[in-house]
Structure formats: structure tokens, C-alpha cells
């Protein structure tokens, strides 16, 4: 990842709200599968600088 990426720590559990919260582990895993986030260690993810609001909105949908 580049230096301009943002680091986010996922919550321990999914709260199962609608839409899912931004720090939900399910949302971060979906973004990682799309190549827009990279798992750094444990619950910490590095977000891509290419990440757009529409990508997060789609990942948060139930």
C-alpha cells in the first residue's frame, strides 16, 4: 500500500445494523475482497486511496 492510505481498526463484532457501520468487520472484509482494503494485522486494515463513497455504500448494504 502507498503511504497515503488510511488505517482502520475493525470492531470485534458486527452489530447487525442496517446499513452496517463503517468499522464493521464484514464491511472491511468485503472491501478487501474488492482490492480496496488490505489486511495489515489482526483487525487492522489499510484502506486504498482509490476508495470512493459508492464503494463503501455498496459494502455496507445488507
N, CA, C and O atoms as CSV, one atom per row, in Angstrom:
chain,resi,resn,atom,element,x,y,z
A,1,UNK,N,N,0.829,-1.174,0.000
A,1,UNK,CA,C,0.000,0.000,0.000
A,1,UNK,C,C,0.879,1.246,0.000
A,1,UNK,O,O,2.024,1.219,0.452
A,2,UNK,N,N,0.335,2.309,-0.503
A,2,UNK,CA,C,1.063,3.562,-0.520
A,2,UNK,C,C,0.992,4.229,0.847
A,2,UNK,O,O,0.199,3.832,1.700
A,3,UNK,N,N,1.823,5.244,1.047
A,3,UNK,CA,C,1.855,5.929,2.332
A,3,UNK,C,C,0.587,6.716,2.604
A,3,UNK,O,O,0.267,6.982,3.763
A,4,UNK,N,N,-0.142,7.095,1.562
A,4,UNK,CA,C,-1.335,7.921,1.755
A,4,UNK,C,C,-2.571,7.107,2.146
A,4,UNK,O,O,-3.665,7.665,2.229
A,5,UNK,N,N,-2.421,5.814,2.386
A,5,UNK,CA,C,-3.578,5.001,2.759
A,5,UNK,C,C,-3.953,5.254,4.220
A,5,UNK,O,O,-3.110,5.621,5.039
A,6,UNK,N,N,-5.215,5.053,4.522
A,6,UNK,CA,C,-5.738,5.269,5.861
A,6,UNK,C,C,-5.863,3.926,6.564
A,6,UNK,O,O,-6.251,2.931,5.953
A,7,UNK,N,N,-5.537,3.904,7.830
A,7,UNK,CA,C,-5.627,2.685,8.610
A,7,UNK,C,C,-6.892,2.715,9.462
A,7,UNK,O,O,-7.207,3.731,10.082
A,8,UNK,N,N,-7.620,1.588,9.489
A,8,UNK,CA,C,-8.865,1.483,10.248
A,8,UNK,C,C,-8.830,0.192,11.055
A,8,UNK,O,O,-8.407,-0.851,10.558
A,9,UNK,N,N,-9.275,0.272,12.299
A,9,UNK,CA,C,-9.349,-0.922,13.137
A,9,UNK,C,C,-10.799,-1.380,13.199
A,9,UNK,O,O,-11.683,-0.612,13.580
A,10,UNK,N,N,-11.040,-2.623,12.828
A,10,UNK,CA,C,-12.398,-3.172,12.819
A,10,UNK,C,C,-12.886,-3.423,14.242
A,10,UNK,O,O,-12.092,-3.672,15.149
A,11,UNK,N,N,-14.206,-3.354,14.422
A,11,UNK,CA,C,-14.806,-3.689,15.709
A,11,UNK,C,C,-14.685,-5.194,15.933
A,11,UNK,O,O,-14.406,-5.950,15.003
A,12,UNK,N,N,-14.897,-5.613,17.164
A,12,UNK,CA,C,-14.782,-7.045,17.465
A,12,UNK,C,C,-15.917,-7.853,16.857
A,12,UNK,O,O,-15.711,-8.968,16.378
A,13,UNK,N,N,-17.123,-7.279,16.879
A,13,UNK,CA,C,-18.292,-7.990,16.352
A,13,UNK,C,C,-19.113,-7.091,15.452
A,13,UNK,O,O,-19.077,-5.865,15.558
A,14,UNK,N,N,-19.849,-7.728,14.569
A,14,UNK,CA,C,-20.794,-6.996,13.736
A,14,UNK,C,C,-22.033,-6.720,14.577
A,14,UNK,O,O,-22.545,-7.618,15.245
A,15,UNK,N,N,-22.515,-5.484,14.546
A,15,UNK,CA,C,-23.698,-5.121,15.341
A,15,UNK,C,C,-24.997,-5.430,14.592
A,15,UNK,O,O,-26.080,-5.328,15.169
A,16,UNK,N,N,-24.900,-5.803,13.327
A,16,UNK,CA,C,-26.038,-6.206,12.504
A,16,UNK,C,C,-27.057,-5.097,12.290
A,16,UNK,O,O,-28.246,-5.371,12.129
A,17,UNK,N,N,-26.606,-3.852,12.286
A,17,UNK,CA,C,-27.483,-2.723,11.975
A,17,UNK,C,C,-27.720,-2.669,10.470
A,17,UNK,O,O,-27.072,-3.372,9.694
A,18,UNK,N,N,-28.663,-1.817,10.078
A,18,UNK,CA,C,-28.919,-1.568,8.651
A,18,UNK,C,C,-28.787,-0.090,8.393
A,18,UNK,O,O,-29.548,0.667,8.996
A,19,UNK,N,N,-27.906,0.386,7.568
A,19,UNK,CA,C,-26.795,-0.335,6.944
A,19,UNK,C,C,-25.712,-0.630,7.975
A,19,UNK,O,O,-25.695,-0.049,9.061
A,20,UNK,N,N,-24.831,-1.519,7.629
A,20,UNK,CA,C,-23.737,-1.870,8.538
A,20,UNK,C,C,-22.858,-0.645,8.783
A,20,UNK,O,O,-22.741,0.221,7.917
A,21,UNK,N,N,-22.246,-0.575,9.954
A,21,UNK,CA,C,-21.394,0.579,10.256
A,21,UNK,C,C,-20.076,0.480,9.486
A,21,UNK,O,O,-19.716,-0.591,8.996
A,22,UNK,N,N,-19.373,1.585,9.385
A,22,UNK,CA,C,-18.162,1.657,8.564
A,22,UNK,C,C,-17.015,0.831,9.123
A,22,UNK,O,O,-16.155,0.376,8.368
A,23,UNK,N,N,-16.992,0.632,10.437
A,23,UNK,CA,C,-15.916,-0.135,11.062
A,23,UNK,C,C,-16.275,-1.607,11.255
A,23,UNK,O,O,-15.540,-2.342,11.915
A,24,UNK,N,N,-17.377,-2.031,10.697
A,24,UNK,CA,C,-17.822,-3.416,10.827
A,24,UNK,C,C,-16.811,-4.350,10.152
A,24,UNK,O,O,-16.338,-4.041,9.058
A,25,UNK,N,N,-16.471,-5.478,10.772
A,25,UNK,CA,C,-15.525,-6.399,10.145
A,25,UNK,C,C,-16.014,-6.963,8.811
A,25,UNK,O,O,-15.206,-7.275,7.936
A,26,UNK,N,N,-17.327,-7.093,8.654
A,26,UNK,CA,C,-17.894,-7.600,7.399
A,26,UNK,C,C,-17.645,-6.597,6.264
A,26,UNK,O,O,-17.279,-6.985,5.155
A,27,UNK,N,N,-17.845,-5.310,6.552
A,27,UNK,CA,C,-17.639,-4.266,5.549
A,27,UNK,C,C,-16.173,-4.233,5.125
A,27,UNK,O,O,-15.873,-4.157,3.934
A,28,UNK,N,N,-15.267,-4.289,6.085
A,28,UNK,CA,C,-13.839,-4.237,5.757
A,28,UNK,C,C,-13.399,-5.471,4.978
A,28,UNK,O,O,-12.546,-5.375,4.096
A,29,UNK,N,N,-13.967,-6.614,5.292
A,29,UNK,CA,C,-13.626,-7.831,4.550
A,29,UNK,C,C,-14.138,-7.748,3.114
A,29,UNK,O,O,-13.456,-8.186,2.187
A,30,UNK,N,N,-15.334,-7.191,2.924
A,30,UNK,CA,C,-15.861,-7.018,1.569
A,30,UNK,C,C,-14.977,-6.076,0.759
A,30,UNK,O,O,-14.705,-6.332,-0.414
A,31,UNK,N,N,-14.529,-4.987,1.379
A,31,UNK,CA,C,-13.643,-4.044,0.687
A,31,UNK,C,C,-12.308,-4.710,0.355
A,31,UNK,O,O,-11.732,-4.441,-0.699
A,32,UNK,N,N,-11.815,-5.567,1.233
A,32,UNK,CA,C,-10.564,-6.275,0.981
A,32,UNK,C,C,-10.709,-7.231,-0.204
A,32,UNK,O,O,-9.789,-7.365,-1.012
A,33,UNK,N,N,-11.851,-7.889,-0.306
A,33,UNK,CA,C,-12.095,-8.788,-1.441
A,33,UNK,C,C,-12.133,-8.042,-2.765
A,33,UNK,O,O,-11.763,-8.592,-3.802
A,34,UNK,N,N,-12.585,-6.779,-2.733
A,34,UNK,CA,C,-12.642,-5.958,-3.938
A,34,UNK,C,C,-11.293,-5.332,-4.259
A,34,UNK,O,O,-11.137,-4.711,-5.311
A,35,UNK,N,N,-10.316,-5.484,-3.370
A,35,UNK,CA,C,-8.999,-4.900,-3.587
A,35,UNK,C,C,-8.912,-3.450,-3.145
A,35,UNK,O,O,-7.969,-2.752,-3.516
A,36,UNK,N,N,-9.871,-2.983,-2.365
A,36,UNK,CA,C,-9.894,-1.594,-1.917
A,36,UNK,C,C,-9.396,-1.435,-0.484
A,36,UNK,O,O,-9.308,-0.317,0.025
A,37,UNK,N,N,-9.076,-2.536,0.158
A,37,UNK,CA,C,-8.507,-2.515,1.504
A,37,UNK,C,C,-7.565,-3.705,1.616
A,37,UNK,O,O,-7.708,-4.701,0.906
A,38,UNK,N,N,-6.609,-3.584,2.511
A,38,UNK,CA,C,-5.653,-4.671,2.704
A,38,UNK,C,C,-5.514,-4.930,4.198
A,38,UNK,O,O,-5.318,-4.004,4.984
A,39,UNK,N,N,-5.616,-6.190,4.576
A,39,UNK,CA,C,-5.490,-6.530,5.984
A,39,UNK,C,C,-4.030,-6.430,6.386
A,39,UNK,O,O,-3.171,-7.097,5.810
A,40,UNK,N,N,-3.755,-5.598,7.371
A,40,UNK,CA,C,-2.379,-5.372,7.800
A,40,UNK,C,C,-2.002,-6.359,8.895
A,40,UNK,O,O,-1.024,-7.096,8.768
A,41,UNK,N,N,-2.783,-6.369,9.973
A,41,UNK,CA,C,-2.549,-7.287,11.078
A,41,UNK,C,C,-3.818,-7.427,11.898
A,41,UNK,O,O,-4.489,-6.430,12.165
A,42,UNK,N,N,-4.151,-8.599,12.289
A,42,UNK,CA,C,-5.318,-8.809,13.133
A,42,UNK,C,C,-6.565,-8.114,12.611
A,42,UNK,O,O,-7.094,-8.476,11.560
A,43,UNK,N,N,-7.040,-7.099,13.363
A,43,UNK,CA,C,-8.257,-6.380,12.975
A,43,UNK,C,C,-7.963,-5.080,12.245
A,43,UNK,O,O,-8.898,-4.335,11.952
A,44,UNK,N,N,-6.725,-4.777,11.944
A,44,UNK,CA,C,-6.370,-3.507,11.311
A,44,UNK,C,C,-6.312,-3.660,9.792
A,44,UNK,O,O,-5.718,-4.604,9.270
A,45,UNK,N,N,-6.941,-2.713,9.096
A,45,UNK,CA,C,-6.973,-2.710,7.633
A,45,UNK,C,C,-6.412,-1.390,7.123
A,45,UNK,O,O,-6.614,-0.349,7.746
A,46,UNK,N,N,-5.712,-1.424,5.999
A,46,UNK,CA,C,-5.241,-0.222,5.319
A,46,UNK,C,C,-6.156,-0.002,4.124
A,46,UNK,O,O,-6.270,-0.864,3.253
A,47,UNK,N,N,-6.806,1.158,4.086
A,47,UNK,CA,C,-7.735,1.465,3.003
A,47,UNK,C,C,-6.989,2.078,1.831
A,47,UNK,O,O,-6.047,2.850,2.013
A,48,UNK,N,N,-7.413,1.731,0.643
A,48,UNK,CA,C,-6.806,2.239,-0.587
A,48,UNK,C,C,-7.166,3.705,-0.802
A,48,UNK,O,O,-8.273,4.122,-0.462
A,49,UNK,N,N,-6.243,4.497,-1.364
A,49,UNK,CA,C,-6.590,5.883,-1.695
A,49,UNK,C,C,-7.624,5.968,-2.817
A,49,UNK,O,O,-8.219,7.027,-3.018
A,50,UNK,N,N,-7.851,4.872,-3.555
A,50,UNK,CA,C,-8.845,4.834,-4.635
A,50,UNK,C,C,-10.262,4.607,-4.126
A,50,UNK,O,O,-11.211,4.637,-4.909
A,51,UNK,N,N,-10.415,4.380,-2.827
A,51,UNK,CA,C,-11.713,4.084,-2.234
A,51,UNK,C,C,-12.657,5.277,-2.360
A,51,UNK,O,O,-12.321,6.390,-1.956
A,52,UNK,N,N,-13.836,5.033,-2.922
A,52,UNK,CA,C,-14.838,6.075,-3.118
A,52,UNK,C,C,-16.036,5.812,-2.204
A,52,UNK,O,O,-16.198,4.719,-1.662
A,53,UNK,N,N,-16.861,6.835,-2.050
A,53,UNK,CA,C,-18.042,6.729,-1.190
A,53,UNK,C,C,-18.988,5.645,-1.684
A,53,UNK,O,O,-19.596,4.946,-0.874
A,54,UNK,N,N,-19.125,5.491,-3.006
A,54,UNK,CA,C,-20.036,4.479,-3.551
A,54,UNK,C,C,-19.555,3.063,-3.244
A,54,UNK,O,O,-20.375,2.158,-3.090
A,55,UNK,N,N,-18.220,2.851,-3.151
A,55,UNK,CA,C,-17.706,1.529,-2.792
A,55,UNK,C,C,-18.093,1.172,-1.360
A,55,UNK,O,O,-18.504,0.046,-1.081
A,56,UNK,N,N,-17.956,2.147,-0.453
A,56,UNK,CA,C,-18.292,1.913,0.948
A,56,UNK,C,C,-19.798,1.693,1.087
A,56,UNK,O,O,-20.232,0.833,1.854
A,57,UNK,N,N,-20.584,2.458,0.359
A,57,UNK,CA,C,-22.050,2.330,0.419
A,57,UNK,C,C,-22.484,0.937,-0.024
A,57,UNK,O,O,-23.372,0.341,0.586
A,58,UNK,N,N,-21.870,0.419,-1.072
A,58,UNK,CA,C,-22.215,-0.916,-1.568
A,58,UNK,C,C,-21.787,-1.993,-0.564
A,58,UNK,O,O,-22.512,-2.967,-0.361
A,59,UNK,N,N,-20.629,-1.830,0.058
A,59,UNK,CA,C,-20.142,-2.811,1.030
A,59,UNK,C,C,-20.984,-2.814,2.298
A,59,UNK,O,O,-21.093,-3.843,2.965
A,60,UNK,N,N,-21.587,-1.666,2.641
A,60,UNK,CA,C,-22.390,-1.568,3.845
A,60,UNK,C,C,-23.809,-2.104,3.664
A,60,UNK,O,O,-24.506,-2.334,4.652
A,61,UNK,N,N,-24.242,-2.303,2.438
A,61,UNK,CA,C,-25.607,-2.770,2.181
A,61,UNK,C,C,-25.810,-4.178,2.724
A,61,UNK,O,O,-24.879,-4.979,2.800
A,62,UNK,N,N,-27.063,-4.454,3.100
A,62,UNK,CA,C,-27.385,-5.798,3.615
A,62,UNK,C,C,-28.090,-6.600,2.552
A,62,UNK,O,O,-28.445,-7.756,2.785
